[in-house]
Amino acid sequence: MDNGKKILVTRPDHQAENLCKLIEKQGWEAIRFPVIEIQARPLSVQEIRRIQDLDQYQQIFFVSANAVNFALQRMQDKMESLQKISCIAVGNASYKALSLSGLNNVIKPEQGFNSEAILAMPEMQHMHDKSCLIIRGEGGRELLADSLRERGARVDYLEVYKRVMPQPDSRLIVEYLYQKALAAIFIYSGDALRNLVKILACEDINKNLLNTPVVVISRRVQAIAKKIGFKKIIIADEASDAAMLNALLNGEECG
């Protein structure tokens, strides 16, 4: 890709900085256009009790850095309890956030950044009568919980944040699409992809949007992009910012 290319960054504002710096180091222009806003979610009485009774769990799963950050805001007086519980991080960002909090009993998969990688860990093979807490955002995949239950575990959820579709000013992005000026779009979730299409809902630019290369974090998101009608889909090896950029540089395209 030539210098000066415009790359659309759809990550929430508080998560976009590192990716934008990596893009700019290439001599490209990072266009910030968050299509997801992350907000704290009011907890139910039952969820509050789960925090109060944290000692009942042997394993706590943090599915994202957002899950770590929003949960720890609620658990400031429970750090001593957390130190005695096995904390499992899905991916490097979650692992780093937990480690920075002072927890020293954090584990993560050696490879992979998803539920499948967690379930393949040796520690997850014998779960009979274990109590587990999955900390995540509102909604999401059920694979981890369902599989742990099949292996004999008792599983509860703590949903500490929600994803909201913002209403950004899209006029500049629409103009770029008219001009076919966007070299690529970075997409980190299926929700982000769906929100992008909704925000830019305009028949006049639909073809140009679908012909713009999208870089996605997984084959699951690739399948969503393909179903929507995107023609040029590049899959990163993992969900990190560096891997997303490397995927674009390598141009490994999956139609």
Order of alpha helices (4+ residues) and beta strands (2+ residues): beta-alpha-beta-beta-alpha-beta-alpha-alpha-beta-alpha-beta-alpha-beta-alpha-beta-alpha-beta-alpha-alpha-beta-alpha-beta-alpha-beta
